[in-house]
């Protein structure tokens, strides 16, 4: 039983650190072309969008893009603040929370 846990932990460690360490080991002395760097810069935004879209558009297990979806409505001013103020994450989070609270009070 104990050896199974150690194998499991070793496997999880390899899966977690492998994708981080191997690129560093193989690419640290190479120059990455500019188009590849530009393409890689879009990956965090794409991942964030993929994580946010379902939680904003799906309410109670069904797609809701109407005016009663408070999360989607609160996302609009939040995204605007995030787009124009990219350095202050606290302000973006504050606008998102305040928008949701205000929408719950009004609607």
Backbone atoms as SQL, in Angstrom:
CREATE TABLE atoms (id INTEGER PRIMARY KEY, chain TEXT, resi INTEGER, resn TEXT, atom TEXT, x REAL, y REAL, z REAL);
INSERT INTO atoms VALUES
  (1, 'A', 1, 'UNK', 'N', 0.830, -1.203, 0.000),
  (2, 'A', 1, 'UNK', 'CA', 0.000, 0.000, 0.000),
  (3, 'A', 1, 'UNK', 'C', 0.865, 1.254, 0.000),
  (4, 'A', 2, 'UNK', 'N', 1.914, 1.264, 0.836),
  (5, 'A', 2, 'UNK', 'CA', 2.767, 2.442, 0.932),
  (6, 'A', 2, 'UNK', 'C', 3.516, 2.685, -0.375),
  (7, 'A', 3, 'UNK', 'N', 3.977, 1.617, -1.019),
  (8, 'A', 3, 'UNK', 'CA', 4.710, 1.778, -2.276),
  (9, 'A', 3, 'UNK', 'C', 3.793, 2.301, -3.385),
  (10, 'A', 4, 'UNK', 'N', 2.517, 1.945, -3.338),
  (11, 'A', 4, 'UNK', 'CA', 1.569, 2.471, -4.323),
  (12, 'A', 4, 'UNK', 'C', 1.426, 3.984, -4.179),
  (13, 'A', 5, 'UNK', 'N', 1.395, 4.461, -2.938),
  (14, 'A', 5, 'UNK', 'CA', 1.298, 5.897, -2.701),
  (15, 'A', 5, 'UNK', 'C', 2.553, 6.611, -3.194),
  (16, 'A', 6, 'UNK', 'N', 3.708, 6.038, -2.960),
  (17, 'A', 6, 'UNK', 'CA', 4.944, 6.657, -3.414),
  (18, 'A', 6, 'UNK', 'C', 5.015, 6.705, -4.937),
  (19, 'A', 7, 'UNK', 'N', 4.576, 5.632, -5.580),
  (20, 'A', 7, 'UNK', 'CA', 4.540, 5.622, -7.046),
  (21, 'A', 7, 'UNK', 'C', 3.559, 6.671, -7.558),
  (22, 'A', 8, 'UNK', 'N', 2.422, 6.795, -6.892),
  (23, 'A', 8, 'UNK', 'CA', 1.421, 7.793, -7.277),
  (24, 'A', 8, 'UNK', 'C', 1.977, 9.200, -7.124),
  (25, 'A', 9, 'UNK', 'N', 2.638, 9.471, -6.015),
  (26, 'A', 9, 'UNK', 'CA', 3.213, 10.800, -5.790),
  (27, 'A', 9, 'UNK', 'C', 4.322, 11.084, -6.795),
  (28, 'A', 10, 'UNK', 'N', 5.154, 10.090, -7.078),
  (29, 'A', 10, 'UNK', 'CA', 6.223, 10.273, -8.070),
  (30, 'A', 10, 'UNK', 'C', 5.630, 10.534, -9.456),
  (31, 'A', 11, 'UNK', 'N', 4.577, 9.828, -9.800),
  (32, 'A', 11, 'UNK', 'CA', 3.930, 10.055, -11.088),
  (33, 'A', 11, 'UNK', 'C', 3.323, 11.441, -11.190),
  (34, 'A', 12, 'UNK', 'N', 2.657, 11.886, -10.143),
  (35, 'A', 12, 'UNK', 'CA', 2.058, 13.225, -10.152),
  (36, 'A', 12, 'UNK', 'C', 3.144, 14.294, -10.220),
  (37, 'A', 13, 'UNK', 'N', 4.266, 14.055, -9.550),
  (38, 'A', 13, 'UNK', 'CA', 5.376, 15.004, -9.608),
  (39, 'A', 13, 'UNK', 'C', 5.925, 15.099, -11.029),
  (40, 'A', 14, 'UNK', 'N', 6.102, 13.956, -11.679),
  (41, 'A', 14, 'UNK', 'CA', 6.614, 13.954, -13.051),
  (42, 'A', 14, 'UNK', 'C', 5.667, 14.657, -14.007),
  (43, 'A', 15, 'UNK', 'N', 4.362, 14.407, -13.833),
  (44, 'A', 15, 'UNK', 'CA', 3.375, 15.034, -14.715),
  (45, 'A', 15, 'UNK', 'C', 3.291, 16.536, -14.469),
  (46, 'A', 16, 'UNK', 'N', 3.499, 16.961, -13.231),
  (47, 'A', 16, 'UNK', 'CA', 3.420, 18.380, -12.903),
  (48, 'A', 16, 'UNK', 'C', 4.669, 19.138, -13.346),
  (49, 'A', 17, 'UNK', 'N', 5.829, 18.595, -13.037),
  (50, 'A', 17, 'UNK', 'CA', 7.058, 19.327, -13.325),
  (51, 'A', 17, 'UNK', 'C', 7.627, 19.050, -14.710),
  (52, 'A', 18, 'UNK', 'N', 7.282, 17.940, -15.306),
  (53, 'A', 18, 'UNK', 'CA', 7.799, 17.618, -16.634),
  (54, 'A', 18, 'UNK', 'C', 7.531, 18.684, -17.674),
  (55, 'A', 19, 'UNK', 'N', 6.278, 19.097, -17.859),
  (56, 'A', 19, 'UNK', 'CA', 6.008, 20.133, -18.873),
  (57, 'A', 19, 'UNK', 'C', 6.654, 21.482, -18.561),
  (58, 'A', 20, 'UNK', 'N', 7.072, 21.696, -17.331),
  (59, 'A', 20, 'UNK', 'CA', 7.723, 22.959, -16.979),
  (60, 'A', 20, 'UNK', 'C', 9.243, 22.873, -17.146),
  (61, 'A', 21, 'UNK', 'N', 9.813, 21.748, -16.771),
  (62, 'A', 21, 'UNK', 'CA', 11.266, 21.621, -16.753),
  (63, 'A', 21, 'UNK', 'C', 11.832, 21.308, -18.128),
  (64, 'A', 22, 'UNK', 'N', 11.218, 20.397, -18.876),
  (65, 'A', 22, 'UNK', 'CA', 11.774, 19.993, -20.163),
  (66, 'A', 22, 'UNK', 'C', 11.921, 21.158, -21.142),
  (67, 'A', 23, 'UNK', 'N', 10.948, 22.040, -21.295),
  (68, 'A', 23, 'UNK', 'CA', 11.189, 23.182, -22.202),
  (69, 'A', 23, 'UNK', 'C', 12.357, 24.051, -21.739),
  (70, 'A', 24, 'UNK', 'N', 12.504, 24.219, -20.431),
  (71, 'A', 24, 'UNK', 'CA', 13.634, 25.011, -19.943),
  (72, 'A', 24, 'UNK', 'C', 14.963, 24.338, -20.265),
  (73, 'A', 25, 'UNK', 'N', 15.027, 23.043, -20.103),
  (74, 'A', 25, 'UNK', 'CA', 16.260, 22.318, -20.383),
  (75, 'A', 25, 'UNK', 'C', 16.621, 22.338, -21.862),
  (76, 'A', 26, 'UNK', 'N', 15.637, 22.220, -22.739),
  (77, 'A', 26, 'UNK', 'CA', 15.914, 22.114, -24.161),
  (78, 'A', 26, 'UNK', 'C', 15.959, 23.458, -24.884),
  (79, 'A', 27, 'UNK', 'N', 15.338, 24.477, -24.331),
  (80, 'A', 27, 'UNK', 'CA', 15.245, 25.754, -25.042),
  (81, 'A', 27, 'UNK', 'C', 16.067, 26.879, -24.420),
  (82, 'A', 28, 'UNK', 'N', 16.760, 26.626, -23.329),
  (83, 'A', 28, 'UNK', 'CA', 17.415, 27.729, -22.633),
  (84, 'A', 28, 'UNK', 'C', 18.561, 28.353, -23.425),
  (85, 'A', 29, 'UNK', 'N', 19.143, 27.646, -24.375),
  (86, 'A', 29, 'UNK', 'CA', 20.237, 28.208, -25.176),
  (87, 'A', 29, 'UNK', 'C', 19.822, 28.503, -26.609),
  (88, 'A', 30, 'UNK', 'N', 18.565, 28.325, -26.906),
  (89, 'A', 30, 'UNK', 'CA', 18.085, 28.567, -28.263),
  (90, 'A', 30, 'UNK', 'C', 17.294, 29.867, -28.314),
  (91, 'A', 31, 'UNK', 'N', 17.268, 30.469, -29.476),
  (92, 'A', 31, 'UNK', 'CA', 16.470, 31.665, -29.701),
  (93, 'A', 31, 'UNK', 'C', 15.145, 31.236, -30.320),
  (94, 'A', 32, 'UNK', 'N', 14.070, 31.645, -29.680),
  (95, 'A', 32, 'UNK', 'CA', 12.741, 31.301, -30.174),
  (96, 'A', 32, 'UNK', 'C', 12.317, 32.375, -31.168),
  (97, 'A', 33, 'UNK', 'N', 11.846, 31.984, -32.353),
  (98, 'A', 33, 'UNK', 'CA', 11.437, 32.982, -33.358),
  (99, 'A', 33, 'UNK', 'C', 10.295, 33.876, -32.850),
  (100, 'A', 34, 'UNK', 'N', 10.294, 35.084, -33.312),
  (101, 'A', 34, 'UNK', 'CA', 9.294, 36.073, -32.890),
  (102, 'A', 34, 'UNK', 'C', 7.859, 35.633, -33.148),
  (103, 'A', 35, 'UNK', 'N', 7.522, 35.035, -34.299),
  (104, 'A', 35, 'UNK', 'CA', 6.135, 34.576, -34.491),
  (105, 'A', 35, 'UNK', 'C', 5.703, 33.531, -33.457),
  (106, 'A', 36, 'UNK', 'N', 6.617, 32.679, -33.055),
  (107, 'A', 36, 'UNK', 'CA', 6.289, 31.671, -32.035),
  (108, 'A', 36, 'UNK', 'C', 6.046, 32.350, -30.689),
  (109, 'A', 37, 'UNK', 'N', 6.886, 33.310, -30.330),
  (110, 'A', 37, 'UNK', 'CA', 6.684, 34.043, -29.079),
  (111, 'A', 37, 'UNK', 'C', 5.360, 34.800, -29.079),
  (112, 'A', 38, 'UNK', 'N', 5.031, 35.399, -30.213),
  (113, 'A', 38, 'UNK', 'CA', 3.763, 36.123, -30.315),
  (114, 'A', 38, 'UNK', 'C', 2.587, 35.156, -30.165),
  (115, 'A', 39, 'UNK', 'N', 2.687, 33.978, -30.801),
  (116, 'A', 39, 'UNK', 'CA', 1.644, 32.958, -30.687),
  (117, 'A', 39, 'UNK', 'C', 1.523, 32.477, -29.247),
  (118, 'A', 40, 'UNK', 'N', 2.638, 32.258, -28.578),
  (119, 'A', 40, 'UNK', 'CA', 2.615, 31.797, -27.187),
  (120, 'A', 40, 'UNK', 'C', 2.010, 32.835, -26.242),
  (121, 'A', 41, 'UNK', 'N', 2.099, 34.106, -26.605),
  (122, 'A', 41, 'UNK', 'CA', 1.554, 35.146, -25.725),
  (123, 'A', 41, 'UNK', 'C', 0.034, 35.101, -25.633),
  (124, 'A', 42, 'UNK', 'N', -0.625, 34.452, -26.597),
  (125, 'A', 42, 'UNK', 'CA', -2.085, 34.366, -26.582),
  (126, 'A', 42, 'UNK', 'C', -2.612, 33.176, -25.765),
  (127, 'A', 43, 'UNK', 'N', -1.756, 32.274, -25.381),
  (128, 'A', 43, 'UNK', 'CA', -2.205, 31.075, -24.667),
  (129, 'A', 43, 'UNK', 'C', -2.854, 31.400, -23.321),
  (130, 'A', 44, 'UNK', 'N', -2.280, 32.267, -22.463),
  (131, 'A', 44, 'UNK', 'CA', -2.963, 32.558, -21.195),
  (132, 'A', 44, 'UNK', 'C', -4.355, 33.151, -21.377),
  (133, 'A', 45, 'UNK', 'N', -4.517, 34.023, -22.357),
  (134, 'A', 45, 'UNK', 'CA', -5.824, 34.633, -22.612),
  (135, 'A', 45, 'UNK', 'C', -6.820, 33.577, -23.088),
  (136, 'A', 46, 'UNK', 'N', -6.372, 32.686, -23.942),
  (137, 'A', 46, 'UNK', 'CA', -7.258, 31.634, -24.448),
  (138, 'A', 46, 'UNK', 'C', -7.683, 30.681, -23.331),
  (139, 'A', 47, 'UNK', 'N', -6.759, 30.352, -22.447),
  (140, 'A', 47, 'UNK', 'CA', -7.098, 29.470, -21.326),
  (141, 'A', 47, 'UNK', 'C', -8.086, 30.158, -20.392),
  (142, 'A', 48, 'UNK', 'N', -7.851, 31.431, -20.093),
  (143, 'A', 48, 'UNK', 'CA', -8.770, 32.163, -19.223),
  (144, 'A', 48, 'UNK', 'C', -10.159, 32.257, -19.842),
  (145, 'A', 49, 'UNK', 'N', -10.228, 32.514, -21.125),
  (146, 'A', 49, 'UNK', 'CA', -11.526, 32.580, -21.808),
  (147, 'A', 49, 'UNK', 'C', -12.226, 31.231, -21.774),
  (148, 'A', 50, 'UNK', 'N', -11.473, 30.161, -21.972),
  (149, 'A', 50, 'UNK', 'CA', -12.073, 28.820, -21.945),
  (150, 'A', 50, 'UNK', 'C', -12.598, 28.471, -20.562),
  (151, 'A', 51, 'UNK', 'N', -11.957, 28.974, -19.530),
  (152, 'A', 51, 'UNK', 'CA', -12.428, 28.716, -18.162),
  (153, 'A', 51, 'UNK', 'C', -13.607, 29.610, -17.782),
  (154, 'A', 52, 'UNK', 'N', -13.603, 30.849, -18.253),
  (155, 'A', 52, 'UNK', 'CA', -14.654, 31.799, -17.869),
  (156, 'A', 52, 'UNK', 'C', -15.948, 31.632, -18.648),
  (157, 'A', 53, 'UNK', 'N', -15.871, 31.333, -19.915),
  (158, 'A', 53, 'UNK', 'CA', -17.066, 31.295, -20.757),
  (159, 'A', 53, 'UNK', 'C', -18.151, 30.371, -20.214),
  (160, 'A', 54, 'UNK', 'N', -17.854, 29.139, -19.838),
  (161, 'A', 54, 'UNK', 'CA', -18.932, 28.283, -19.325),
  (162, 'A', 54, 'UNK', 'C', -19.527, 28.801, -18.021),
  (163, 'A', 55, 'UNK', 'N', -18.694, 29.367, -17.145),
  (164, 'A', 55, 'UNK', 'CA', -19.236, 29.831, -15.873),
  (165, 'A', 55, 'UNK', 'C', -20.048, 31.112, -16.027),
  (166, 'A', 56, 'UNK', 'N', -19.836, 31.861, -17.101),
  (167, 'A', 56, 'UNK', 'CA', -20.628, 33.067, -17.336),
  (168, 'A', 56, 'UNK', 'C', -21.899, 32.780, -18.126),
  (169, 'A', 57, 'UNK', 'N', -21.853, 31.821, -19.008),
  (170, 'A', 57, 'UNK', 'CA', -22.977, 31.598, -19.915),
  (171, 'A', 57, 'UNK', 'C', -23.917, 30.488, -19.477),
  (172, 'A', 58, 'UNK', 'N', -23.501, 29.625, -18.570),
  (173, 'A', 58, 'UNK', 'CA', -24.331, 28.497, -18.144),
  (174, 'A', 58, 'UNK', 'C', -24.834, 28.750, -16.730),
  (175, 'A', 59, 'UNK', 'N', -26.149, 28.771, -16.580),
  (176, 'A', 59, 'UNK', 'CA', -26.791, 28.962, -15.276),
  (177, 'A', 59, 'UNK', 'C', -27.736, 27.793, -15.047),
  (178, 'A', 60, 'UNK', 'N', -27.609, 27.146, -13.916),
  (179, 'A', 60, 'UNK', 'CA', -28.444, 25.994, -13.563),
  (180, 'A', 60, 'UNK', 'C', -28.398, 24.895, -14.628),
  (181, 'A', 61, 'UNK', 'N', -27.216, 24.700, -15.219),
  (182, 'A', 61, 'UNK', 'CA', -27.048, 23.619, -16.167),
  (183, 'A', 61, 'UNK', 'C', -27.541, 23.884, -17.580),
  (184, 'A', 62, 'UNK', 'N', -27.937, 25.111, -17.869),
  (185, 'A', 62, 'UNK', 'CA', -28.400, 25.404, -19.225),
  (186, 'A', 62, 'UNK', 'C', -27.839, 26.746, -19.691),
  (187, 'A', 63, 'UNK', 'N', -27.717, 26.894, -20.987),
  (188, 'A', 63, 'UNK', 'CA', -27.176, 28.114, -21.576),
  (189, 'A', 63, 'UNK', 'C', -28.150, 29.266, -21.352),
  (190, 'A', 64, 'UNK', 'N', -27.662, 30.353, -20.788),
  (191, 'A', 64, 'UNK', 'CA', -28.506, 31.517, -20.524),
  (192, 'A', 64, 'UNK', 'C', -27.749, 32.777, -20.936),
  (193, 'A', 65, 'UNK', 'N', -28.096, 33.326, -22.082),
  (194, 'A', 65, 'UNK', 'CA', -27.480, 34.557, -22.569),
  (195, 'A', 65, 'UNK', 'C', -28.426, 35.743, -22.457),
  (196, 'A', 66, 'UNK', 'N', -29.475, 35.595, -21.677),
  (197, 'A', 66, 'UNK', 'CA', -30.480, 36.642, -21.542),
  (198, 'A', 66, 'UNK', 'C', -30.133, 37.678, -20.492),
  (199, 'A', 67, 'UNK', 'N', -31.042, 38.599, -20.308),
  (200, 'A', 67, 'UNK', 'CA', -30.804, 39.704, -19.378),
  (201, 'A', 67, 'UNK', 'C', -30.957, 39.308, -17.922),
  (202, 'A', 68, 'UNK', 'N', -31.382, 38.083, -17.653),
  (203, 'A', 68, 'UNK', 'CA', -31.518, 37.628, -16.273),
  (204, 'A', 68, 'UNK', 'C', -30.263, 36.924, -15.773),
  (205, 'A', 69, 'UNK', 'N', -29.280, 36.755, -16.635),
  (206, 'A', 69, 'UNK', 'CA', -28.013, 36.153, -16.244),
  (207, 'A', 69, 'UNK', 'C', -27.125, 37.245, -15.635),
  (208, 'A', 70, 'UNK', 'N', -27.153, 37.349, -14.315),
  (209, 'A', 70, 'UNK', 'CA', -26.433, 38.416, -13.624),
  (210, 'A', 70, 'UNK', 'C', -24.926, 38.292, -13.792),
  (211, 'A', 71, 'UNK', 'N', -24.412, 37.077, -13.857),
  (212, 'A', 71, 'UNK', 'CA', -22.971, 36.889, -14.010),
  (213, 'A', 71, 'UNK', 'C', -22.489, 37.438, -15.352),
  (214, 'A', 72, 'UNK', 'N', -23.255, 37.195, -16.379),
  (215, 'A', 72, 'UNK', 'CA', -22.894, 37.693, -17.701),
  (216, 'A', 72, 'UNK', 'C', -22.996, 39.218, -17.757),
  (217, 'A', 73, 'UNK', 'N', -24.021, 39.764, -17.141),
  (218, 'A', 73, 'UNK', 'CA', -24.166, 41.222, -17.103),
  (219, 'A', 73, 'UNK', 'C', -23.051, 41.876, -16.291),
  (220, 'A', 74, 'UNK', 'N', -22.667, 41.273, -15.180),
  (221, 'A', 74, 'UNK', 'CA', -21.592, 41.823, -14.356),
  (222, 'A', 74, 'UNK', 'C', -20.240, 41.704, -15.042),
  (223, 'A', 75, 'UNK', 'N', -20.119, 40.759, -15.964),
  (224, 'A', 75, 'UNK', 'CA', -18.852, 40.585, -16.672),
  (225, 'A', 75, 'UNK', 'C', -18.568, 41.730, -17.638),
  (226, 'A', 76, 'UNK', 'N', -19.597, 42.391, -18.128),
  (227, 'A', 76, 'UNK', 'CA', -19.403, 43.461, -19.115),
  (228, 'A', 76, 'UNK', 'C', -18.572, 44.605, -18.546),
  (229, 'A', 77, 'UNK', 'N', -18.980, 45.253, -17.431),
  (230, 'A', 77, 'UNK', 'CA', -18.113, 46.321, -16.903),
  (231, 'A', 77, 'UNK', 'C', -16.772, 45.795, -16.399),
  (232, 'A', 78, 'UNK', 'N', -16.760, 44.560, -15.942),
  (233, 'A', 78, 'UNK', 'CA', -15.505, 43.980, -15.463),
  (234, 'A', 78, 'UNK', 'C', -14.514, 43.824, -16.602),
  (235, 'A', 79, 'UNK', 'N', -14.979, 43.334, -17.740),
  (236, 'A', 79, 'UNK', 'CA', -14.097, 43.188, -18.898),
  (237, 'A', 79, 'UNK', 'C', -13.636, 44.545, -19.418),
  (238, 'A', 80, 'UNK', 'N', -14.502, 45.542, -19.371),
  (239, 'A', 80, 'UNK', 'CA', -14.105, 46.878, -19.812),
  (240, 'A', 80, 'UNK', 'C', -13.000, 47.446, -18.937),
  (241, 'A', 81, 'UNK', 'N', -13.149, 47.286, -17.621),
  (242, 'A', 81, 'UNK', 'CA', -12.106, 47.764, -16.712),
  (243, 'A', 81, 'UNK', 'C', -10.812, 46.991, -16.953),
  (244, 'A', 82, 'UNK', 'N', -10.918, 45.683, -17.145),
  (245, 'A', 82, 'UNK', 'CA', -9.727, 44.873, -17.391),
  (246, 'A', 82, 'UNK', 'C', -9.041, 45.263, -18.704),
  (247, 'A', 83, 'UNK', 'N', -9.826, 45.612, -19.712),
  (248, 'A', 83, 'UNK', 'CA', -9.247, 45.962, -21.009),
  (249, 'A', 83, 'UNK', 'C', -8.507, 47.300, -20.961),
  (250, 'A', 84, 'UNK', 'N', -9.040, 48.250, -20.211),
  (251, 'A', 84, 'UNK', 'CA', -8.433, 49.575, -20.173),
  (252, 'A', 84, 'UNK', 'C', -7.457, 49.758, -19.021),
  (253, 'A', 85, 'UNK', 'N', -7.476, 48.854, -18.059),
  (254, 'A', 85, 'UNK', 'CA', -6.596, 48.979, -16.893),
  (255, 'A', 85, 'UNK', 'C', -5.948, 47.614, -16.651),
  (256, 'A', 86, 'UNK', 'N', -4.931, 47.304, -17.410),
  (257, 'A', 86, 'UNK', 'CA', -4.344, 45.968, -17.370),
  (258, 'A', 86, 'UNK', 'C', -3.397, 45.754, -16.197),
  (259, 'A', 87, 'UNK', 'N', -3.010, 46.784, -15.506),
  (260, 'A', 87, 'UNK', 'CA', -2.029, 46.630, -14.436),
  (261, 'A', 87, 'UNK', 'C', -2.647, 46.445, -13.060),
  (262, 'A', 88, 'UNK', 'N', -3.900, 46.832, -12.889),
  (263, 'A', 88, 'UNK', 'CA', -4.501, 46.789, -11.570),
  (264, 'A', 88, 'UNK', 'C', -5.558, 45.690, -11.515),
  (265, 'A', 89, 'UNK', 'N', -5.141, 44.500, -11.121),
  (266, 'A', 89, 'UNK', 'CA', -6.052, 43.372, -11.026),
  (267, 'A', 89, 'UNK', 'C', -7.054, 43.566, -9.883),
  (268, 'A', 90, 'UNK', 'N', -6.626, 44.243, -8.831),
  (269, 'A', 90, 'UNK', 'CA', -7.528, 44.496, -7.703),
  (270, 'A', 90, 'UNK', 'C', -8.730, 45.326, -8.146),
  (271, 'A', 91, 'UNK', 'N', -8.506, 46.339, -8.954),
  (272, 'A', 91, 'UNK', 'CA', -9.614, 47.176, -9.432),
  (273, 'A', 91, 'UNK', 'C', -10.580, 46.364, -10.287),
  (274, 'A', 92, 'UNK', 'N', -10.047, 45.495, -11.123),
  (275, 'A', 92, 'UNK', 'CA', -10.894, 44.648, -11.959),
  (276, 'A', 92, 'UNK', 'C', -11.759, 43.731, -11.097),
  (277, 'A', 93, 'UNK', 'N', -11.163, 43.100, -10.092),
  (278, 'A', 93, 'UNK', 'CA', -11.917, 42.221, -9.195),
  (279, 'A', 93, 'UNK', 'C', -12.953, 43.014, -8.408),
  (280, 'A', 94, 'UNK', 'N', -12.587, 44.203, -7.975),
  (281, 'A', 94, 'UNK', 'CA', -13.516, 45.052, -7.218),
  (282, 'A', 94, 'UNK', 'C', -14.708, 45.461, -8.072),
  (283, 'A', 95, 'UNK', 'N', -14.469, 45.832, -9.312),
  (284, 'A', 95, 'UNK', 'CA', -15.565, 46.204, -10.215),
  (285, 'A', 95, 'UNK', 'C', -16.464, 44.999, -10.469),
  (286, 'A', 96, 'UNK', 'N', -15.879, 43.828, -10.646),
  (287, 'A', 96, 'UNK', 'CA', -16.679, 42.625, -10.872),
  (288, 'A', 96, 'UNK', 'C', -17.580, 42.307, -9.698),
  (289, 'A', 97, 'UNK', 'N', -17.019, 42.357, -8.493),
  (290, 'A', 97, 'UNK', 'CA', -17.833, 42.066, -7.301),
  (291, 'A', 97, 'UNK', 'C', -18.890, 43.132, -7.073),
  (292, 'A', 98, 'UNK', 'N', -18.508, 44.392, -7.243),
  (293, 'A', 98, 'UNK', 'CA', -19.471, 45.485, -7.047),
  (294, 'A', 98, 'UNK', 'C', -20.587, 45.416, -8.094),
  (295, 'A', 99, 'UNK', 'N', -20.249, 45.080, -9.321),
  (296, 'A', 99, 'UNK', 'CA', -21.266, 44.962, -10.368),
  (297, 'A', 99, 'UNK', 'C', -22.273, 43.880, -10.042),
  (298, 'A', 100, 'UNK', 'N', -21.785, 42.749, -9.569),
  (299, 'A', 100, 'UNK', 'CA', -22.690, 41.658, -9.224),
  (300, 'A', 100, 'UNK', 'C', -23.579, 42.023, -8.044),
  (301, 'A', 101, 'UNK', 'N', -23.019, 42.680, -7.031),
  (302, 'A', 101, 'UNK', 'CA', -23.816, 43.095, -5.872),
  (303, 'A', 101, 'UNK', 'C', -24.884, 44.103, -6.305),
  (304, 'A', 102, 'UNK', 'N', -24.509, 45.076, -7.109),
  (305, 'A', 102, 'UNK', 'CA', -25.475, 46.082, -7.571),
  (306, 'A', 102, 'UNK', 'C', -26.566, 45.467, -8.426),
  (307, 'A', 103, 'UNK', 'N', -26.186, 44.564, -9.309),
  (308, 'A', 103, 'UNK', 'CA', -27.191, 43.911, -10.157),
  (309, 'A', 103, 'UNK', 'C', -28.154, 43.064, -9.325),
  (310, 'A', 104, 'UNK', 'N', -27.657, 42.418, -8.298),
  (311, 'A', 104, 'UNK', 'CA', -28.547, 41.627, -7.432),
  (312, 'A', 104, 'UNK', 'C', -29.513, 42.531, -6.666),
  (313, 'A', 105, 'UNK', 'N', -29.091, 43.715, -6.325),
  (314, 'A', 105, 'UNK', 'CA', -29.965, 44.647, -5.614),
  (315, 'A', 105, 'UNK', 'C', -30.996, 45.270, -6.531),
  (316, 'A', 106, 'UNK', 'N', -30.601, 45.560, -7.763),
  (317, 'A', 106, 'UNK', 'CA', -31.475, 46.242, -8.704),
  (318, 'A', 106, 'UNK', 'C', -32.443, 45.280, -9.374),
  (319, 'A', 107, 'UNK', 'N', -31.937, 44.129, -9.802),
  (320, 'A', 107, 'UNK', 'CA', -32.793, 43.190, -10.556),
  (321, 'A', 107, 'UNK', 'C', -33.394, 42.177, -9.654);
